[in-house]
Amino acid sequence: MRGELLNVWDKVWSEVFVKLSKHKGAPTELFSELYDAIIPLPIPPAEPAEPTQFDEDGRLTDPNEIAAEEAYNKALDDFGAARSHYEQAVSGNSKARRWLRTELPLHITSESKALAALAAVHGRVRDIGGDALSNRYFNLVEAFIDKYSLRYDLRRPFSMHPTLPGIFARVVRNLKAAAQTDPHLATAFHEFEDALRDLTAERTPNRIKTCIAKQTNFLEAIGQIAPNVTGNTLGQICDQVGTWPHDRIKDSMKNMYGFASNYPGIRHGGTPANQIREMEMRDLVSVCVVLFGFAPYLTDQLNYDDIYSIGEAA
């Protein structure tokens, strides 16, 4: 998803870590310190259950127990090698820089892990380089966030906070993900996206109305499968969904539905006498944002914690 750190994590190396290493306050063993801060310590394998079947010479006889013992010994050897490699990397080995760059993609596999890595590096940099080095690191990360329009606001000493554009982007992403679970929803969402793209070629009132119509069709489709809903129009869905904290919010959504039904050429022929002017791009921007803003009330398919989160969802 655009705006997420994970999608541009491969650029963190050159634009943050390498630049940090060139600061006059950076120690020669910086990459060993970063390795220790980011790469998790190898975990020893769990021992298998005590064997129960032996021959008269004390050797295992059960095939499953033999396989478990062999797998454990192999895992134990792998752990020993990984632990030795880890200890070399964190002890100032000159290869730590290369090892860290190679191994980062293997460990940074989610947004939460990427954010945790940046925070861990800040803590380590502060410990080994004081205010000067940690301030340089903060500025590098802040510039990185701005350059790639990430959905975070970085505040001192070092904490990430979601931005409003980021929250809205995750609402749309969650809606799109929910749509993929049902062929009818997927079609409705794709039709809305196609209508939105069509405006690139020509921004006419008719295309704006088509885009709004497709968006309300999608909200109607996803609302129909919400718990306790038996109706098939947005107005009926609003009355049945039972998620509103206040009737005025419900009325606002119903008024938006009324607008889409009453304005000539959006969902129906409408009432020409009620049209004040032709549709403009300002209407597209405003109405699309408002309609998707109501979406969390119309469905239980969204992960609201994930929408707001600072990457907690892996």
C-alpha positions as YAML, in Angstrom:
chain: A
units: angstrom
residues:
- id: 1
  name: MET
  ca: [0.00, 0.00, 0.00]
- id: 2
  name: ARG
  ca: [1.19, 3.48, -0.82]
- id: 3
  name: GLY
  ca: [2.24, 5.44, 2.23]
- id: 4
  name: GLU
  ca: [3.56, 2.42, 4.11]
- id: 5
  name: LEU
  ca: [7.16, 2.08, 5.20]
- id: 6
  name: LEU
  ca: [7.46, -1.56, 4.17]
- id: 7
  name: ASN
  ca: [6.99, -0.68, 0.50]
- id: 8
  name: VAL
  ca: [10.08, 1.55, 0.50]
- id: 9
  name: TRP
  ca: [12.10, -0.30, 3.14]
- id: 10
  name: ASP
  ca: [14.76, -1.22, 0.58]
- id: 11
  name: LYS
  ca: [15.61, 2.48, 0.32]
- id: 12
  name: VAL
  ca: [16.13, 2.91, 4.07]
- id: 13
  name: TRP
  ca: [19.59, 1.39, 3.76]
- id: 14
  name: SER
  ca: [21.07, 4.04, 1.47]
- id: 15
  name: GLU
  ca: [19.01, 7.01, 2.59]
- id: 16
  name: VAL
  ca: [19.14, 6.51, 6.35]
- id: 17
  name: PHE
  ca: [21.67, 3.94, 7.55]
- id: 18
  name: VAL
  ca: [24.51, 4.70, 5.13]
- id: 19
  name: LYS
  ca: [24.10, 8.45, 5.58]
- id: 20
  name: LEU
  ca: [24.06, 7.97, 9.34]
- id: 21
  name: SER
  ca: [27.36, 6.06, 9.15]
- id: 22
  name: LYS
  ca: [29.00, 9.11, 7.56]
- id: 23
  name: HIS
  ca: [28.21, 11.36, 10.52]
- id: 24
  name: LYS
  ca: [31.32, 12.39, 12.41]
- id: 25
  name: GLY
  ca: [29.85, 10.99, 15.62]
- id: 26
  name: ALA
  ca: [29.19, 7.53, 14.18]
- id: 27
  name: PRO
  ca: [31.42, 4.82, 15.70]
- id: 28
  name: THR
  ca: [33.34, 2.45, 13.45]
- id: 29
  name: GLU
  ca: [31.27, -0.46, 14.74]
- id: 30
  name: LEU
  ca: [27.96, 1.27, 13.88]
- id: 31
  name: PHE
  ca: [26.69, -1.54, 11.66]
- id: 32
  name: SER
  ca: [27.40, -4.11, 14.35]
- id: 33
  name: GLU
  ca: [25.31, -1.99, 16.71]
- id: 34
  name: LEU
  ca: [22.52, -1.73, 14.12]
- id: 35
  name: TYR
  ca: [22.68, -5.48, 13.58]
- id: 36
  name: ASP
  ca: [22.28, -6.06, 17.30]
- id: 37
  name: ALA
  ca: [19.38, -3.59, 17.47]
- id: 38
  name: ILE
  ca: [17.42, -4.96, 14.50]
- id: 39
  name: ILE
  ca: [18.23, -8.62, 13.94]
- id: 40
  name: PRO
  ca: [16.65, -10.88, 16.59]
- id: 41
  name: LEU
  ca: [18.84, -13.19, 18.63]
- id: 42
  name: PRO
  ca: [18.59, -16.78, 17.34]
- id: 43
  name: ILE
  ca: [16.23, -18.90, 19.40]
- id: 44
  name: PRO
  ca: [17.23, -22.44, 20.36]
- id: 45
  name: PRO
  ca: [14.90, -25.20, 19.13]
- id: 46
  name: ALA
  ca: [12.38, -26.76, 21.46]
- id: 47
  name: GLU
  ca: [13.38, -30.18, 22.71]
- id: 48
  name: PRO
  ca: [11.15, -33.04, 21.57]
- id: 49
  name: ALA
  ca: [9.14, -35.07, 24.06]
- id: 50
  name: GLU
  ca: [11.02, -37.71, 25.99]
- id: 51
  name: PRO
  ca: [11.22, -40.91, 23.91]
- id: 52
  name: THR
  ca: [9.29, -43.89, 25.20]
- id: 53
  name: GLN
  ca: [10.36, -46.85, 23.07]
- id: 54
  name: PHE
  ca: [13.87, -48.39, 23.09]
- id: 55
  name: ASP
  ca: [15.44, -51.66, 22.12]
- id: 56
  name: GLU
  ca: [17.49, -53.72, 24.56]
- id: 57
  name: ASP
  ca: [20.59, -51.68, 23.69]
- id: 58
  name: GLY
  ca: [18.86, -48.41, 24.57]
- id: 59
  name: ARG
  ca: [18.37, -47.25, 20.99]
- id: 60
  name: LEU
  ca: [15.17, -45.56, 19.84]
- id: 61
  name: THR
  ca: [12.77, -47.80, 17.96]
- id: 62
  name: ASP
  ca: [9.70, -45.68, 17.26]
- id: 63
  name: PRO
  ca: [9.98, -44.11, 13.74]
- id: 64
  name: ASN
  ca: [8.28, -40.90, 14.81]
- id: 65
  name: GLU
  ca: [10.52, -40.48, 17.83]
- id: 66
  name: ILE
  ca: [13.59, -41.19, 15.71]
- id: 67
  name: ALA
  ca: [12.50, -38.56, 13.17]
- id: 68
  name: ALA
  ca: [11.83, -36.04, 15.94]
- id: 69
  name: GLU
  ca: [15.27, -36.66, 17.45]
- id: 70
  name: GLU
  ca: [16.98, -36.25, 14.08]
- id: 71
  name: ALA
  ca: [15.06, -33.06, 13.34]
- id: 72
  name: TYR
  ca: [15.97, -31.66, 16.74]
- id: 73
  name: ASN
  ca: [19.67, -32.42, 16.28]
- id: 74
  name: LYS
  ca: [19.61, -30.76, 12.86]
- id: 75
  name: ALA
  ca: [17.84, -27.70, 14.30]
- id: 76
  name: LEU
  ca: [20.34, -27.60, 17.16]
- id: 77
  name: ASP
  ca: [23.25, -27.58, 14.69]
- id: 78
  name: ASP
  ca: [21.57, -24.80, 12.70]
- id: 79
  name: PHE
  ca: [21.02, -22.82, 15.89]
- id: 80
  name: GLY
  ca: [24.67, -23.18, 16.85]
- id: 81
  name: ALA
  ca: [25.78, -21.87, 13.46]
- id: 82
  name: ALA
  ca: [23.28, -19.00, 13.60]
- id: 83
  name: ARG
  ca: [24.33, -18.08, 17.13]
- id: 84
  name: SER
  ca: [28.01, -18.07, 16.13]
- id: 85
  name: HIS
  ca: [27.23, -15.88, 13.12]
- id: 86
  name: TYR
  ca: [25.18, -13.52, 15.28]
- id: 87
  name: GLU
  ca: [27.95, -13.16, 17.85]
- id: 88
  name: GLN
  ca: [30.45, -12.33, 15.11]
- id: 89
  name: ALA
  ca: [28.11, -9.74, 13.59]
- id: 90
  name: VAL
  ca: [27.49, -7.89, 16.86]
- id: 91
  name: SER
  ca: [31.12, -7.93, 18.01]
- id: 92
  name: GLY
  ca: [32.46, -5.44, 15.49]
- id: 93
  name: ASN
  ca: [33.24, -7.81, 12.62]
- id: 94
  name: SER
  ca: [34.08, -5.88, 9.47]
- id: 95
  name: LYS
  ca: [31.51, -7.96, 7.57]
- id: 96
  name: ALA
  ca: [28.64, -6.73, 9.77]
- id: 97
  name: ARG
  ca: [27.68, -4.06, 7.24]
- id: 98
  name: ARG
  ca: [27.32, -6.59, 4.42]
- id: 99
  name: TRP
  ca: [25.56, -9.13, 6.63]
- id: 100
  name: LEU
  ca: [23.06, -6.58, 7.88]
- id: 101
  name: ARG
  ca: [22.18, -5.40, 4.39]
- id: 102
  name: THR
  ca: [21.71, -8.98, 3.20]
- id: 103
  name: GLU
  ca: [19.65, -10.13, 6.17]
- id: 104
  name: LEU
  ca: [17.37, -7.13, 6.65]
- id: 105
  name: PRO
  ca: [14.81, -8.24, 4.02]
- id: 106
  name: LEU
  ca: [14.55, -11.64, 5.72]
- id: 107
  name: HIS
  ca: [13.49, -10.07, 9.01]
- id: 108
  name: ILE
  ca: [11.61, -6.92, 8.00]
- id: 109
  name: THR
  ca: [8.53, -8.63, 6.60]
- id: 110
  name: SER
  ca: [5.70, -6.44, 7.91]
- id: 111
  name: GLU
  ca: [4.91, -2.81, 8.57]
- id: 112
  name: SER
  ca: [5.08, -3.38, 12.32]
- id: 113
  name: LYS
  ca: [8.56, -4.92, 12.07]
- id: 114
  name: ALA
  ca: [9.79, -2.07, 9.88]
- id: 115
  name: LEU
  ca: [8.57, 0.53, 12.36]
- id: 116
  name: ALA
  ca: [9.94, -1.42, 15.31]
- id: 117
  name: ALA
  ca: [13.33, -1.58, 13.58]
- id: 118
  name: LEU
  ca: [13.49, 2.20, 13.13]
- id: 119
  name: ALA
  ca: [12.55, 2.73, 16.77]
- id: 120
  name: ALA
  ca: [15.12, 0.17, 17.96]
- id: 121
  name: VAL
  ca: [17.83, 1.87, 15.92]
- id: 122
  name: HIS
  ca: [16.99, 5.22, 17.48]
- id: 123
  name: GLY
  ca: [17.37, 3.78, 20.96]
- id: 124
  name: ARG
  ca: [20.70, 2.22, 20.09]
- id: 125
  name: VAL
  ca: [22.01, 5.33, 18.32]
- id: 126
  name: ARG
  ca: [21.10, 7.46, 21.30]
- id: 127
  name: ASP
  ca: [22.99, 5.11, 23.61]
- id: 128
  name: ILE
  ca: [26.18, 4.96, 21.53]
- id: 129
  name: GLY
  ca: [26.27, 8.45, 20.01]
- id: 130
  name: GLY
  ca: [24.33, 10.74, 22.29]
- id: 131
  name: ASP
  ca: [22.22, 13.68, 21.18]
- id: 132
  name: ALA
  ca: [24.27, 14.59, 18.11]
- id: 133
  name: LEU
  ca: [24.01, 11.18, 16.45]
- id: 134
  name: SER
  ca: [20.42, 10.55, 17.51]
- id: 135
  name: ASN
  ca: [19.40, 13.99, 16.20]
- id: 136
  name: ARG
  ca: [21.04, 13.19, 12.86]
- id: 137
  name: TYR
  ca: [19.15, 9.91, 12.76]
- id: 138
  name: PHE
  ca: [15.85, 11.62, 13.60]
- id: 139
  name: ASN
  ca: [16.36, 14.15, 10.80]
- id: 140
  name: LEU
  ca: [17.23, 11.42, 8.29]
- id: 141
  name: VAL
  ca: [14.10, 9.42, 9.12]
- id: 142
  name: GLU
  ca: [11.93, 12.54, 9.05]
- id: 143
  name: ALA
  ca: [13.29, 13.47, 5.62]
- id: 144
  name: PHE
  ca: [12.68, 9.91, 4.45]
- id: 145
  name: ILE
  ca: [9.05, 10.05, 5.60]
- id: 146
  name: ASP
  ca: [8.53, 13.35, 3.79]
- id: 147
  name: LYS
  ca: [10.24, 12.20, 0.61]
- id: 148
  name: TYR
  ca: [8.09, 9.11, 0.22]
- id: 149
  name: SER
  ca: [4.89, 10.63, 1.63]
- id: 150
  name: LEU
  ca: [4.59, 7.96, 4.29]
- id: 151
  name: ARG
  ca: [1.46, 7.97, 6.41]
- id: 152
  name: TYR
  ca: [3.28, 8.89, 9.61]
- id: 153
  name: ASP
  ca: [4.15, 11.97, 11.58]
- id: 154
  name: LEU
  ca: [7.47, 11.64, 13.45]
- id: 155
  name: ARG
  ca: [7.71, 13.38, 16.80]
- id: 156
  name: ARG
  ca: [10.56, 13.73, 19.25]
- id: 157
  name: PRO
  ca: [12.24, 12.00, 20.85]
- id: 158
  name: PHE
  ca: [11.20, 9.30, 18.36]
- id: 159
  name: SER
  ca: [7.57, 8.25, 18.04]
- id: 160
  name: MET
  ca: [5.42, 7.57, 14.99]
- id: 161
  name: HIS
  ca: [1.84, 8.83, 14.76]
- id: 162
  name: PRO
  ca: [-0.78, 8.17, 12.06]
- id: 163
  name: THR
  ca: [-1.80, 11.03, 9.78]
- id: 164
  name: LEU
  ca: [-5.32, 11.74, 8.54]
- id: 165
  name: PRO
  ca: [-4.38, 10.96, 4.91]
- id: 166
  name: GLY
  ca: [-2.90, 7.69, 6.13]
- id: 167
  name: ILE
  ca: [-6.05, 6.75, 8.01]
- id: 168
  name: PHE
  ca: [-8.22, 7.46, 4.97]
- id: 169
  name: ALA
  ca: [-5.88, 5.49, 2.72]
- id: 170
  name: ARG
  ca: [-6.20, 2.49, 5.03]
- id: 171
  name: VAL
  ca: [-10.00, 2.78, 5.01]
- id: 172
  name: VAL
  ca: [-9.93, 2.49, 1.23]
- id: 173
  name: ARG
  ca: [-7.40, -0.35, 1.36]
- id: 174
  name: ASN
  ca: [-9.53, -2.26, 3.87]
- id: 175
  name: LEU
  ca: [-12.61, -1.75, 1.70]
- id: 176
  name: LYS
  ca: [-10.75, -3.03, -1.34]
- id: 177
  name: ALA
  ca: [-9.51, -6.06, 0.61]
- id: 178
  name: ALA
  ca: [-13.04, -6.77, 1.85]
- id: 179
  name: ALA
  ca: [-14.30, -6.56, -1.72]
- id: 180
  name: GLN
  ca: [-11.98, -9.36, -2.80]
- id: 181
  name: THR
  ca: [-13.81, -11.83, -0.56]
- id: 182
  name: ASP
  ca: [-16.98, -11.71, -2.67]
- id: 183
  name: PRO
  ca: [-17.30, -11.70, -6.48]
- id: 184
  name: HIS
  ca: [-20.21, -9.23, -6.43]
- id: 185
  name: LEU
  ca: [-18.33, -6.83, -4.16]
- id: 186
  name: ALA
  ca: [-15.18, -7.17, -6.25]
- id: 187
  name: THR
  ca: [-17.09, -6.28, -9.41]
- id: 188
  name: ALA
  ca: [-18.74, -3.29, -7.75]
- id: 189
  name: PHE
  ca: [-15.43, -1.95, -6.44]
- id: 190
  name: HIS
  ca: [-13.67, -2.46, -9.77]
- id: 191
  name: GLU
  ca: [-16.46, -0.60, -11.56]
- id: 192
  name: PHE
  ca: [-15.97, 2.33, -9.18]
- id: 193
  name: GLU
  ca: [-12.21, 2.29, -9.77]
- id: 194
  name: ASP
  ca: [-12.73, 2.16, -13.53]
- id: 195
  name: ALA
  ca: [-15.12, 5.10, -13.37]
- id: 196
  name: LEU
  ca: [-12.59, 7.05, -11.31]
- id: 197
  name: ARG
  ca: [-9.83, 6.32, -13.83]
- id: 198
  name: ASP
  ca: [-12.07, 7.38, -16.73]
- id: 199
  name: LEU
  ca: [-11.97, 10.93, -15.38]
- id: 200
  name: THR
  ca: [-8.31, 11.11, -16.35]
- id: 201
  name: ALA
  ca: [-9.28, 11.19, -20.02]
- id: 202
  name: GLU
  ca: [-12.15, 13.65, -19.68]
- id: 203
  name: ARG
  ca: [-13.58, 15.34, -16.59]
- id: 204
  name: THR
  ca: [-17.17, 15.78, -17.67]
- id: 205
  name: PRO
  ca: [-20.28, 16.10, -15.47]
- id: 206
  name: ASN
  ca: [-21.55, 12.77, -16.81]
- id: 207
  name: ARG
  ca: [-18.37, 10.94, -15.82]
- id: 208
  name: ILE
  ca: [-18.43, 12.54, -12.37]
- id: 209
  name: LYS
  ca: [-22.02, 11.36, -11.92]
- id: 210
  name: THR
  ca: [-21.10, 7.86, -13.08]
- id: 211
  name: CYS
  ca: [-18.26, 7.73, -10.56]
- id: 212
  name: ILE
  ca: [-20.55, 8.73, -7.68]
- id: 213
  name: ALA
  ca: [-23.17, 6.23, -8.85]
- id: 214
  name: LYS
  ca: [-20.64, 3.39, -8.89]
- id: 215
  name: GLN
  ca: [-19.40, 4.33, -5.43]
- id: 216
  name: THR
  ca: [-22.91, 4.30, -3.95]
- id: 217
  name: ASN
  ca: [-23.53, 0.97, -5.69]
- id: 218
  name: PHE
  ca: [-20.48, -0.48, -3.95]
- id: 219
  name: LEU
  ca: [-21.54, 0.83, -0.53]
- id: 220
  name: GLU
  ca: [-24.99, -0.60, -1.14]
- id: 221
  name: ALA
  ca: [-23.47, -3.97, -2.05]
- id: 222
  name: ILE
  ca: [-21.23, -4.18, 1.01]
- id: 223
  name: GLY
  ca: [-23.98, -2.89, 3.27]
- id: 224
  name: GLN
  ca: [-26.35, -5.64, 2.16]
- id: 225
  name: ILE
  ca: [-24.13, -8.31, 3.72]
- id: 226
  name: ALA
  ca: [-23.77, -6.53, 7.07]
- id: 227
  name: PRO
  ca: [-25.27, -8.29, 10.11]
- id: 228
  name: ASN
  ca: [-29.01, -7.71, 10.68]
- id: 229
  name: VAL
  ca: [-29.49, -6.13, 7.24]
- id: 230
  name: THR
  ca: [-32.29, -7.45, 5.02]
- id: 231
  name: GLY
  ca: [-32.86, -4.38, 2.84]
- id: 232
  name: ASN
  ca: [-31.15, -3.76, -0.47]
- id: 233
  name: THR
  ca: [-31.08, 0.04, -0.71]
- id: 234
  name: LEU
  ca: [-28.72, 2.35, 1.14]
- id: 235
  name: GLY
  ca: [-31.65, 3.97, 2.88]
- id: 236
  name: GLN
  ca: [-32.89, 0.63, 4.21]
- id: 237
  name: ILE
  ca: [-29.36, -0.44, 5.12]
- id: 238
  name: CYS
  ca: [-28.84, 2.75, 7.12]
- id: 239
  name: ASP
  ca: [-32.01, 2.04, 9.11]
- id: 240
  name: GLN
  ca: [-31.13, -1.61, 9.78]
- id: 241
  name: VAL
  ca: [-27.37, -1.74, 10.30]
- id: 242
  name: GLY
  ca: [-27.52, -0.51, 13.92]
- id: 243
  name: THR
  ca: [-24.01, 0.96, 14.13]
- id: 244
  name: TRP
  ca: [-24.73, 4.67, 14.42]
- id: 245
  name: PRO
  ca: [-23.69, 6.55, 17.58]
- id: 246
  name: HIS
  ca: [-26.32, 9.24, 16.87]
- id: 247
  name: ASP
  ca: [-29.30, 9.56, 14.56]
- id: 248
  name: ARG
  ca: [-27.88, 12.72, 13.00]
- id: 249
  name: ILE
  ca: [-24.93, 10.77, 11.59]
- id: 250
  name: LYS
  ca: [-27.33, 8.21, 10.16]
- id: 251
  name: ASP
  ca: [-29.43, 11.01, 8.70]
- id: 252
  name: SER
  ca: [-26.33, 12.51, 7.09]
- id: 253
  name: MET
  ca: [-25.61, 9.25, 5.25]
- id: 254
  name: LYS
  ca: [-29.25, 8.92, 4.23]
- id: 255
  name: ASN
  ca: [-29.15, 12.49, 2.93]
- id: 256
  name: MET
  ca: [-26.10, 11.61, 0.82]
- id: 257
  name: TYR
  ca: [-28.04, 8.65, -0.55]
- id: 258
  name: GLY
  ca: [-30.99, 10.94, -1.17]
- id: 259
  name: PHE
  ca: [-28.75, 13.32, -3.09]
- id: 260
  name: ALA
  ca: [-27.42, 10.50, -5.28]
- id: 261
  name: SER
  ca: [-30.97, 9.32, -5.99]
- id: 262
  name: ASN
  ca: [-32.48, 12.78, -6.51]
- id: 263
  name: TYR
  ca: [-29.79, 14.52, -8.53]
- id: 264
  name: PRO
  ca: [-30.57, 13.95, -12.23]
- id: 265
  name: GLY
  ca: [-28.43, 11.30, -13.87]
- id: 266
  name: ILE
  ca: [-26.58, 9.82, -10.90]
- id: 267
  name: ARG
  ca: [-28.65, 6.81, -9.83]
- id: 268
  name: HIS
  ca: [-32.00, 7.71, -11.39]
- id: 269
  name: GLY
  ca: [-33.65, 10.35, -13.50]
- id: 270
  name: GLY
  ca: [-33.95, 12.40, -10.33]
- id: 271
  name: THR
  ca: [-35.75, 15.68, -9.98]
- id: 272
  name: PRO
  ca: [-34.42, 18.25, -12.46]
- id: 273
  name: ALA
  ca: [-36.04, 21.11, -10.57]
- id: 274
  name: ASN
  ca: [-33.83, 20.37, -7.55]
- id: 275
  name: GLN
  ca: [-30.58, 20.63, -9.50]
- id: 276
  name: ILE
  ca: [-28.79, 23.89, -8.69]
- id: 277
  name: ARG
  ca: [-25.84, 23.44, -11.07]
- id: 278
  name: GLU
  ca: [-23.89, 20.84, -13.03]
- id: 279
  name: MET
  ca: [-21.48, 18.53, -11.25]
- id: 280
  name: GLU
  ca: [-17.86, 19.68, -10.93]
- id: 281
  name: MET
  ca: [-14.59, 18.12, -9.81]
- id: 282
  name: ARG
  ca: [-15.03, 19.67, -6.38]
- id: 283
  name: ASP
  ca: [-18.17, 17.54, -6.04]
- id: 284
  name: LEU
  ca: [-16.29, 14.39, -7.00]
- id: 285
  name: VAL
  ca: [-13.57, 15.02, -4.42]
- id: 286
  name: SER
  ca: [-15.96, 15.98, -1.65]
- id: 287
  name: VAL
  ca: [-18.63, 13.34, -2.23]
- id: 288
  name: CYS
  ca: [-16.18, 10.45, -2.69]
- id: 289
  name: VAL
  ca: [-14.34, 11.30, 0.51]
- id: 290
  name: VAL
  ca: [-17.57, 11.72, 2.47]
- id: 291
  name: LEU
  ca: [-19.14, 8.51, 1.18]
- id: 292
  name: PHE
  ca: [-16.13, 6.36, 2.05]
- id: 293
  name: GLY
  ca: [-15.98, 8.16, 5.38]
- id: 294
  name: PHE
  ca: [-19.36, 6.61, 6.19]
- id: 295
  name: ALA
  ca: [-18.25, 3.13, 5.10]
- id: 296
  name: PRO
  ca: [-17.19, 1.91, 8.59]
- id: 297
  name: TYR
  ca: [-20.83, 2.24, 9.69]
- id: 298
  name: LEU
  ca: [-22.10, 0.14, 6.79]
- id: 299
  name: THR
  ca: [-19.97, -2.98, 7.18]
- id: 300
  name: ASP
  ca: [-18.27, -5.20, 9.72]
- id: 301
  name: GLN
  ca: [-15.59, -6.16, 7.18]
- id: 302
  name: LEU
  ca: [-13.07, -3.48, 8.23]
- id: 303
  name: ASN
  ca: [-10.26, -3.83, 10.77]
- id: 304
  name: TYR
  ca: [-10.61, -0.55, 12.65]
- id: 305
  name: ASP
  ca: [-7.54, -1.10, 14.83]
- id: 306
  name: ASP
  ca: [-5.47, -1.76, 11.72]
- id: 307
  name: ILE
  ca: [-6.82, 1.39, 10.06]
- id: 308
  name: TYR
  ca: [-5.54, 3.59, 12.90]
- id: 309
  name: SER
  ca: [-2.57, 1.51, 13.97]
- id: 310
  name: ILE
  ca: [1.11, 2.40, 13.87]
- id: 311
  name: GLY
  ca: [1.80, -0.88, 12.12]
- id: 312
  name: GLU
  ca: [0.81, -3.19, 14.98]
- id: 313
  name: ALA
  ca: [-0.89, -5.56, 12.55]
- id: 314
  name: ALA
  ca: [1.78, -7.78, 11.06]
...
